């Protein structure tokens, strides 16, 4: 009798364990299926971005042939060093606030650029290059125009 009870208990424990494993495996299968789907989507995205990058490289190489930096896209303009910004600002005897007004960014941004903590974004490079071409009189004149137009 004890033997029959033991066998019955073993059978029941095995059945319950298989049921729990079945539920657990089903959730793992669903998770795996979702991950495979996500990986496939990421691969498609990478392929599209790679293709776009190749196109941009080709167009930037064509832009490098153009000698006029004003007409060149921002991605072709050379980066500006923090020291270069500081030297030019000091040569023009301008404050960081005045430079920020000329370029069109906050004075905090100028502070970060000059500190070397942050590099200027590509969209700001044309404005920075215009600032670097300014002389002392031209910069003061622009600031005066801004002050008279603003107030």
VENDARA-V213950 format. One record per run of one state. SS is the DSSP state (2 for helix, 1 for strand, 0 for the rest). FROM is the first residue (numbers start at 0). TO is the last residue. If there is no record, write none. Layout:
BEGIN
ss: (SS/SS)
from: (FROM/FROM)
to: (TO/TO)
END
This chain:
BEGIN
ss: (0/2/0/2/0/2/0/2/0/2/0/2/0)
from: (0/1/64/81/91/95/103/106/115/121/133/135/150)
to: (0/63/80/90/94/102/105/114/120/132/134/149/150)
END
